[in-house]
Amino acid sequence: MPALEEKPRLYMDEYKLKQDPHDYGLADEPIDIETYKAKMRIVIVRYEGDELEFDLIGVHPAFANAFRRLMLSEVPSMAFEKIYIYNNTSIIQDEVLAHRLGLIPLKADPRLFEYRSEENEQGTEHDTLEFELKVKCTRRKDVKDSSNFDTIYKNHKVHSGQIKWLPRGKQAQLYSESDVGCIHDDILISQMRPGHEFDLKMVAVKGIGKDHAKFSPVATAFYRLLPEIRLTREVKGKDAQLLQKCFSPGVIGIDENDVAYVKDARYDTCSRNVYRYPQLADSVEMSRVRDHYIFNVESVGALKPDVIFVEAVKVLKKKCRKFLEEIEAA
């Protein structure tokens, strides 16, 4: 890692941001592919289930923001596009029900399917998945004295696990319901009473978040600049405890001599609360590293977060090639 003084930093004063006097900002940085290749690094910090935290180091903010936007809006996924309602006697209006169903995430890997053409409304086994939901709420005759609705009524609550897959063509030979069905079986769709009934058919297609949020493969994808905190003088005793409370938990530690030290600045929110106290305002220097991005990506479950990032890179490469071809053709 480069020395602290070599990092381009933005200093955080009480009311404003201050640039490093030796850093002339982005306008002074010529874009050179070899320099970018030498400086750019990706470091995986945490990978747990569908959550990924990694550092993107040594890049222009335009690149970081491009990856974030591509993950949100241009990496495809499968989602319910058409809801055919043959019977709905529940209290949920048809359009609200269709919206709720459309946002249920599916396990289907979008890389295994094609985009459906506008001319073919019915779709094929290569670009369409079909599901059905047939549920009727009835009263259990064998239960008389109970105040628990789950005991009194059958199908009192309708969950995503009750949605059934209807294979098309040779799909049953290629996939199983566990490969293409709902990611979570416990998503509540509706609560019902006797006489309420659903008879629905759902059609899922491949799409991107730019067209509708239901196609976005991530629950969230964001980045922030790496915080850095430096104590300019010794802080001890009650002031050390007060300083510790000014920052996020785990950022400031207190040693055995009751002296404050920077334990881990990474997860600080840079709230600047320390400037509220005159006796502490001059004890801390806060900054952010201008080209060090902390990325957090949480997948909805169809694709792993590292796969989503790689797919975003592929989309960016494809856009760049198309742009170069148009320039050459002009």
Solvent accessible surface area in square Angstrom, and as a share of the most:
residue,aa,sasa,rsa
1,M,156,0.70
2,P,67,0.42
3,A,45,0.35
4,L,79,0.39
5,E,133,0.60
6,E,118,0.53
7,K,27,0.12
8,P,27,0.17
9,R,23,0.08
10,L,37,0.18
11,Y,27,0.10
12,M,11,0.05
13,D,43,0.22
14,E,76,0.34
15,Y,190,0.72
16,K,127,0.54
17,L,103,0.51
18,K,98,0.41
19,Q,81,0.36
20,D,15,0.08
21,P,106,0.67
22,H,163,0.73
23,D,22,0.11
24,Y,160,0.61
25,G,9,0.09
26,L,64,0.32
27,A,110,0.85
28,D,89,0.46
29,E,70,0.32
30,P,117,0.73
31,I,132,0.67
32,D,60,0.31
33,I,120,0.61
34,E,109,0.49
35,T,64,0.37
36,Y,35,0.13
37,K,132,0.56
38,A,88,0.69
39,K,99,0.42
40,M,70,0.31
41,R,92,0.34
42,I,80,0.40
43,V,60,0.35
44,I,98,0.50
45,V,61,0.35
46,R,73,0.27
47,Y,91,0.35
48,E,107,0.48
49,G,54,0.52
50,D,51,0.26
51,E,72,0.32
52,L,5,0.02
53,E,3,0.01
54,F,2,0.01
55,D,8,0.04
56,L,0,0.00
57,I,18,0.09
58,G,7,0.06
59,V,6,0.04
60,H,45,0.20
61,P,41,0.26
62,A,60,0.47
63,F,79,0.33
64,A,0,0.00
65,N,48,0.24
66,A,30,0.23
67,F,12,0.05
68,R,64,0.24
69,R,145,0.53
70,L,11,0.05
71,M,0,0.00
72,L,57,0.28
73,S,29,0.19
74,E,34,0.15
75,V,0,0.00
76,P,22,0.14
77,S,6,0.04
78,M,6,0.03
79,A,3,0.02
80,F,1,0.01
81,E,75,0.34
82,K,100,0.42
83,I,35,0.18
84,Y,95,0.36
85,I,52,0.26
86,Y,142,0.54
87,N,52,0.27
88,N,30,0.16
89,T,66,0.39
90,S,15,0.10
91,I,142,0.72
92,I,30,0.15
93,Q,108,0.48
94,D,70,0.36
95,E,121,0.54
96,V,68,0.39
97,L,0,0.00
98,A,30,0.23
99,H,106,0.47
100,R,100,0.36
101,L,0,0.00
102,G,6,0.06
103,L,87,0.43
104,I,6,0.03
105,P,31,0.19
106,L,3,0.02
107,K,75,0.32
108,A,1,0.01
109,D,33,0.17
110,P,1,0.01
111,R,127,0.47
112,L,109,0.54
113,F,8,0.03
114,E,109,0.49
115,Y,120,0.46
116,R,51,0.19
117,S,57,0.37
118,E,164,0.74
119,E,154,0.69
120,N,50,0.26
121,E,135,0.61
122,Q,134,0.60
123,G,11,0.11
124,T,55,0.32
125,E,50,0.22
126,H,106,0.47
127,D,10,0.05
128,T,0,0.00
129,L,0,0.00
130,E,25,0.11
131,F,2,0.01
132,E,42,0.19
133,L,0,0.00
134,K,133,0.56
135,V,9,0.05
136,K,109,0.46
137,C,1,0.00
138,T,57,0.33
139,R,126,0.46
140,R,95,0.35
141,K,190,0.80
142,D,126,0.65
143,V,31,0.18
144,K,170,0.72
145,D,145,0.75
146,S,44,0.28
147,S,108,0.70
148,N,79,0.41
149,F,95,0.40
150,D,74,0.38
151,T,54,0.32
152,I,14,0.07
153,Y,27,0.10
154,K,104,0.44
155,N,45,0.23
156,H,9,0.04
157,K,77,0.33
158,V,0,0.00
159,H,55,0.25
160,S,1,0.01
161,G,32,0.31
162,Q,53,0.24
163,I,10,0.05
164,K,107,0.45
165,W,22,0.08
166,L,56,0.28
167,P,65,0.41
168,R,52,0.19
169,G,68,0.65
170,K,127,0.54
171,Q,1,0.00
172,A,64,0.50
173,Q,146,0.65
174,L,124,0.61
175,Y,36,0.14
176,S,52,0.33
177,E,76,0.34
178,S,75,0.49
179,D,71,0.37
180,V,2,0.01
181,G,8,0.07
182,C,12,0.07
183,I,32,0.16
184,H,88,0.39
185,D,97,0.50
186,D,110,0.57
187,I,53,0.27
188,L,64,0.32
189,I,3,0.01
190,S,5,0.03
191,Q,90,0.40
192,M,1,0.00
193,R,80,0.29
194,P,61,0.38
195,G,51,0.49
196,H,34,0.15
197,E,50,0.22
198,F,1,0.01
199,D,37,0.19
200,L,1,0.01
201,K,55,0.23
202,M,0,0.00
203,V,6,0.04
204,A,0,0.00
205,V,12,0.07
206,K,29,0.12
207,G,7,0.07
208,I,30,0.15
209,G,15,0.15
210,K,128,0.54
211,D,109,0.56
212,H,76,0.34
213,A,76,0.59
214,K,38,0.16
215,F,9,0.04
216,S,20,0.13
217,P,1,0.01
218,V,8,0.05
219,A,63,0.49
220,T,49,0.29
221,A,5,0.04
222,F,92,0.38
223,Y,59,0.22
224,R,62,0.23
225,L,36,0.18
226,L,21,0.10
227,P,3,0.02
228,E,29,0.13
229,I,16,0.08
230,R,117,0.43
231,L,38,0.19
232,T,64,0.37
233,R,101,0.37
234,E,113,0.51
235,V,3,0.02
236,K,110,0.47
237,G,23,0.22
238,K,176,0.75
239,D,53,0.27
240,A,0,0.00
241,Q,91,0.40
242,L,46,0.23
243,L,0,0.00
244,Q,70,0.31
245,K,162,0.69
246,C,7,0.04
247,F,18,0.07
248,S,22,0.14
249,P,135,0.85
250,G,44,0.42
251,V,1,0.00
252,I,3,0.02
253,G,6,0.05
254,I,50,0.25
255,D,51,0.26
256,E,160,0.72
257,N,100,0.51
258,D,55,0.28
259,V,26,0.15
260,A,6,0.05
261,Y,95,0.36
262,V,49,0.28
263,K,130,0.55
264,D,63,0.33
265,A,15,0.11
266,R,35,0.13
267,Y,103,0.39
268,D,1,0.01
269,T,96,0.56
270,C,12,0.07
271,S,60,0.39
272,R,61,0.22
273,N,56,0.29
274,V,1,0.00
275,Y,35,0.13
276,R,166,0.61
277,Y,60,0.23
278,P,116,0.73
279,Q,84,0.37
280,L,0,0.00
281,A,34,0.26
282,D,97,0.50
283,S,0,0.00
284,V,10,0.06
285,E,55,0.25
286,M,3,0.01
287,S,6,0.04
288,R,46,0.17
289,V,3,0.02
290,R,20,0.07
291,D,23,0.12
292,H,8,0.04
293,Y,4,0.01
294,I,1,0.00
295,F,0,0.00
296,N,27,0.14
297,V,2,0.01
298,E,63,0.28
299,S,5,0.03
300,V,41,0.23
301,G,26,0.25
302,A,21,0.17
303,L,8,0.04
304,K,102,0.43
305,P,0,0.00
306,D,55,0.29
307,V,37,0.21
308,I,0,0.00
309,F,21,0.09
310,V,77,0.44
311,E,24,0.11
312,A,0,0.00
313,V,46,0.26
314,K,109,0.46
315,V,30,0.17
316,L,38,0.19
317,K,99,0.42
318,K,149,0.63
319,K,84,0.36
320,C,65,0.39
321,R,139,0.51
322,K,128,0.54
323,F,127,0.53
324,L,100,0.50
325,E,107,0.48
326,E,97,0.44
327,I,92,0.47
328,E,140,0.63
329,A,91,0.70
330,A,120,0.93
